[in-house]
């Protein structure tokens, strides 16, 4: 166990993100998120609860109170109350904020609530639910502000080296190092598009990857050839972004175009929450919004020549 594993585990046992909290209530009560927020404010939730911000060292800090109300909760809930959570979420993840008619503003929505505090609220006890169950799900929010969930997948990961969907990056890195030593400094091993496509389709379905596909996956990987990584990887990112957008409206924006911000955030959250990648192994998974957006723009000419064929 790493030095920071226990602090992280302790934090996750004691705190829940504000998003998981309101989305879980919306799901269990079969109500729109905006309605849940209104009900919480009606009951004085912003006065009863203190929120916490956390830094990367898992140190927590109490949020400031303004006129007896928690500022984080007041600011975040006020944005949701303008229209819906889904509408604010779209605004939040759109680079062109000025295109929105609503007077939204960006506020802090990365804060947490203590389970101990939530357990004391009588109006939550009436629901007869365990808020701690909220962290077991991933959530999809629709434009009507309703919520559906999927149980987070637990994969048999090999923690010696980073393993992702049965593909070892440790193996890839060793092959890439070998190629570099032979003078291929500008080359890299490109993962088969067919392999990645099938893996993302599996992930989107929420079903476990059948073990009989493992040999096929290994064969696809072995058939990869050394190509120009800069151009091909950019093209691959663009196609994968489009694939995700086709799979779920959560990854689209505007005219059903891929939402680079949402896709980047989803990749990072999937790595942390579902794959449980250690913090020291997350390099390259953070802040990829610009890279994804640039890849989509660079390859617009080939992406939209013809629609993707449906299976």
C-alpha positions in Angstrom: 0.0 0.0 0.0 1.3 3.4 -1.0 1.8 6.2 1.6 -1.2 8.2 0.3 -3.6 5.2 -0.2 -4.9 5.3 3.4 -5.5 9.1 3.5 -7.4 8.7 0.2 -9.4 5.8 1.6 -10.2 7.7 4.8 -11.3 10.7 2.9 -13.7 8.6 0.7 -15.1 6.9 3.8 -15.9 10.3 5.4 -16.9 12.6 2.5 -19.1 12.6 -0.6 -18.9 15.1 -3.5 -21.8 17.5 -3.8 -22.5 16.1 -7.3 -22.8 12.5 -6.2 -25.0 13.6 -3.4 -27.6 15.5 -5.4 -27.5 13.0 -8.3 -28.1 10.1 -6.0 -31.1 11.8 -4.4 -32.5 12.6 -7.9 -32.1 9.0 -8.9 -33.5 7.3 -5.8 -36.5 9.8 -5.6 -37.1 9.7 -9.3 -37.1 13.5 -9.4 -35.2 16.0 -11.7 -32.0 17.3 -10.1 -33.3 20.9 -10.1 -36.3 19.7 -8.1 -34.0 18.0 -5.6 -32.0 21.3 -5.2 -35.2 23.3 -4.6 -36.4 20.8 -2.0 -33.0 20.9 -0.2 -33.1 24.7 -0.1 -36.7 24.7 1.1 -35.5 22.6 4.1 -32.6 24.9 4.9 -29.9 22.6 3.6 -27.5 25.5 2.9 -27.8 26.5 6.6 -27.7 23.0 8.1 -24.6 21.8 6.3 -21.0 22.9 6.0 -19.2 22.0 2.8 -15.5 21.2 2.5 -12.8 21.8 -0.1 -10.0 19.4 -0.4 -6.5 19.8 -1.8 -4.5 17.1 -3.6 -2.9 16.1 -0.3 -6.4 15.2 1.0 -6.4 18.0 3.5 -9.9 19.5 4.0 -11.0 23.1 4.6 -14.3 24.3 5.8 -16.2 26.6 3.4 -17.0 30.1 4.5 -20.4 31.0 5.7 -22.2 34.1 4.4 -25.2 35.2 6.5 -25.3 31.8 8.1 -25.3 30.0 4.8 -22.7 27.8 3.2 -21.2 29.8 0.3 -20.3 26.8 -1.9 -23.8 25.4 -1.6 -25.5 28.8 -2.2 -23.4 29.6 -5.3 -23.7 26.2 -6.9 -27.4 25.7 -6.2 -28.2 29.2 -7.4 -26.8 28.3 -10.9 -28.8 25.1 -11.0 -31.9 26.9 -10.1 -31.7 29.3 -13.1 -32.9 26.5 -15.3 -31.7 22.9 -14.7 -28.5 21.1 -13.6 -28.1 19.7 -17.2 -28.3 23.3 -18.7 -25.7 24.6 -16.2 -23.5 21.6 -16.8 -23.6 22.3 -20.6 -22.7 25.9 -20.0 -19.9 24.9 -17.6 -18.3 22.6 -20.2 -18.7 24.9 -23.2 -15.7 27.1 -24.2 -18.0 29.7 -25.7 -19.8 30.8 -22.5 -21.1 34.0 -24.2 -23.4 31.9 -26.5 -25.8 31.2 -23.6 -28.8 33.4 -23.1 -29.0 32.6 -19.3 -26.9 34.7 -17.0 -24.8 31.8 -15.7 -21.5 32.2 -14.1 -18.8 29.7 -13.3 -18.7 28.7 -9.6 -16.9 26.1 -7.5 -18.7 22.7 -7.8 -15.7 20.7 -6.6 -16.5 20.4 -2.9 -17.6 17.8 -0.5 -20.1 17.0 2.3 -19.3 15.0 5.4 -21.4 11.8 5.9 -21.4 12.5 9.6 -23.2 15.9 9.0 -25.7 14.4 6.5 -26.6 11.6 9.0 -28.0 14.2 11.4 -30.6 15.6 9.0 -34.0 14.3 9.8 -35.5 15.2 6.4 -33.0 12.9 4.8 -33.8 10.1 7.1 -37.3 10.0 5.8 -36.0 8.7 2.5 -34.7 5.5 4.1 -31.6 5.4 1.9 -27.9 5.0 2.5 -26.1 8.1 1.1 -22.9 6.1 1.2 -24.2 4.0 -1.7 -24.0 7.0 -4.0 -20.3 6.5 -4.6 -20.9 3.1 -6.2 -22.5 4.5 -9.3 -21.7 6.6 -12.3 -24.4 9.0 -13.4 -26.0 10.1 -16.7 -28.0 13.4 -16.6 -30.5 14.0 -19.4 -31.7 17.4 -20.7 -35.0 16.9 -18.8 -32.7 16.8 -15.6 -33.6 13.2 -14.8 -30.8 10.8 -13.8 -29.9 7.2 -14.6 -27.1 5.2 -13.1 -24.7 2.4 -13.8 -22.8 0.4 -11.2 -19.1 1.3 -11.4 -17.2 -1.6 -12.9 -14.5 -3.3 -10.9 -11.9 -4.7 -13.3 -9.2 -7.3 -12.5 -6.4 -4.8 -13.0 -2.7 -5.7 -12.9 -1.1 -3.1 -10.7 2.4 -3.9 -11.7 2.5 -1.3 -14.4 -0.6 0.4 -15.5 -3.1 -2.0 -17.1 -6.1 -0.6 -19.0 -8.8 -2.9 -20.5 -6.5 -5.9 -20.8 -3.7 -3.8 -22.5 -0.5 -3.3 -20.5 1.0 0.2 -21.0 4.2 -1.2 -19.4 4.5 -3.6 -22.4 3.8 -0.7 -24.9 6.4 1.5 -23.2 9.1 -1.2 -23.5 8.3 -1.7 -27.2 8.4 2.1 -27.7 11.8 2.3 -25.9 13.1 -0.4 -28.2 12.0 1.4 -31.3 13.6 4.6 -30.1 16.8 2.9 -29.5 16.8 1.8 -33.1 16.5 5.4 -34.3 12.7 5.7 -34.5 12.6 8.8 -32.3 9.5 10.2 -34.1 7.6 6.9 -34.1 5.4 5.3 -31.5 3.2 2.2 -31.2 -0.3 3.1 -32.1 -3.1 1.1 -30.5 -5.3 -0.6 -33.0 -8.4 1.5 -33.7 -10.5 -1.7 -34.0 -9.3 -2.8 -30.5 -10.1 0.6 -28.9 -13.4 0.8 -30.6 -14.5 -2.5 -29.3 -13.3 -1.7 -25.8 -15.1 1.7 -25.7 -18.3 0.0 -27.0 -18.0 -2.5 -24.1 -17.4 0.3 -21.6 -20.4 2.2 -22.8 -22.6 -0.9 -22.5 -21.8 -1.3 -18.8 -21.2 -5.0 -19.3 -18.1 -7.0 -18.4 -15.7 -7.7 -21.2 -16.0 -11.4 -22.1 -12.8 -13.3 -21.4 -13.0 -15.1 -24.8 -12.3 -11.7 -26.5 -8.9 -11.5 -24.8 -7.1 -13.6 -27.4 -8.7 -11.5 -30.2 -7.5 -8.3 -28.4 -4.0 -9.6 -28.1 -4.0 -10.5 -31.8 -5.1 -7.0 -32.7 -2.4 -5.5 -30.6 0.3 -7.7 -32.1 -0.8 -6.6 -35.6 -0.1 -2.9 -34.8 2.6 -1.3 -36.9 5.0 1.6 -36.2 3.4 4.7 -37.7 3.9 8.4 -37.4 2.5 8.9 -33.9 1.9 12.6 -34.0 -0.5 12.5 -37.0 -2.1 9.1 -36.3 -2.6 9.6 -32.6 -4.3 12.9 -33.3 -6.6 11.2 -35.8 -7.3 8.4 -33.4 -8.3 10.9 -30.6 -10.7 12.6 -33.0 -12.4 9.4 -34.1 -12.7 8.1 -30.5 -14.2 11.5 -29.4 -16.7 11.1 -32.2 -17.4 7.5 -31.1 -18.1 8.6 -27.5 -20.4 11.4 -28.8 -22.4 8.8 -30.8 -22.7 6.5 -27.8 -24.0 9.1 -25.3 -25.4 12.6 -25.4 -23.4 13.3 -22.3 -20.4 13.7 -24.6 -22.0 16.0 -27.1 -22.5 19.7 -27.3 -24.3 22.0 -29.7 -25.0 20.2 -33.0 -24.2 16.7 -31.6 -20.5 17.5 -31.8 -18.0 15.9 -29.4 -17.7 17.9 -26.1 -13.9 17.9 -25.5 -14.3 19.2 -21.9 -16.7 16.5 -20.9 -14.8 13.7 -22.7 -11.5 14.8 -21.0 -13.2 14.9 -17.6 -14.9 11.5 -18.1 -11.5 9.9 -19.1 -9.9 11.2 -15.9 -12.8 10.2 -13.7 -13.0 6.8 -15.3 -9.3 6.3 -14.6 -9.6 7.4 -11.0 -13.0 6.0 -10.0 -13.4 2.8 -12.1 -9.9 1.8 -12.9 -8.6 3.1 -9.6 -5.3 4.3 -11.1 -2.9 5.6 -8.5 -2.2 9.3 -8.5 1.4 8.9 -9.6 0.2 7.1 -12.7 -2.3 9.7 -13.9 0.2 11.8 -15.9 -1.2 12.3 -19.4 -4.8 11.8 -18.2 -5.4 15.3 -16.9 -6.1 18.5 -18.7 -6.5 17.0 -22.2 -9.3 19.4 -23.3 -7.1 21.4 -25.7 -5.5 18.2 -27.2 -8.9 16.6 -27.8 -10.4 19.8 -29.2 -7.5 20.4 -31.5 -7.6 16.8 -32.8 -11.3 17.2 -33.6 -10.7 20.5 -35.4 -7.7 19.1 -37.4 -9.6 16.1 -38.7 -13.0 17.7 -39.3 -12.6 17.2 -43.0 -12.4 13.4 -42.7 -14.8 13.0 -39.7 -17.8 14.5 -41.4 -17.3 13.3 -45.0 -19.8 10.6 -44.4 -21.8 9.4 -41.3 -20.5 6.5 -39.3 -22.1 3.2 -40.2 -24.3 1.9 -37.5 -23.6 -1.8 -36.5 
